[in-house]
Amino acid sequence: MGFLRNLLHGTAALFTLLMPFATGPSYSDSWNLFFSGILPATAPIIVIVIGLDTMMSSIWRSDSDDEERILQLTRVIRAHQFFGGVLLFAWLAVFLPILL
């Protein structure tokens, strides 16, 4: 799938696993800053980047005539939808009660 896409999926999976620890609005100079500041701010950005790459993969898939390339891009799109959806739902599960 490519190094950058795998890195993006790995980051999304790691953020999904760490998202339950992202509660509490207290900021400090320790690891709590990562969990209460950086993690909640960057998770939606990663979802947006996954969405943009999904859009570009769809464009490349529609332009391709090679069946193997179309199959590869279809797998990329499905992986993006899975990792992006799981991260979005994990973020919403933690922060939707706070936002409402």
Secondary structure, DSSP 8 states (H G I E B T S, - for coil): --HHHHHHHHHHHHHHHHGGG-------SSHHHIIIIIHHHHHHHHHHHHHHHHHHHHHHHHH---HHHHHHHHHHHHHHHHHHHHHHHHHHHHHHHHH-
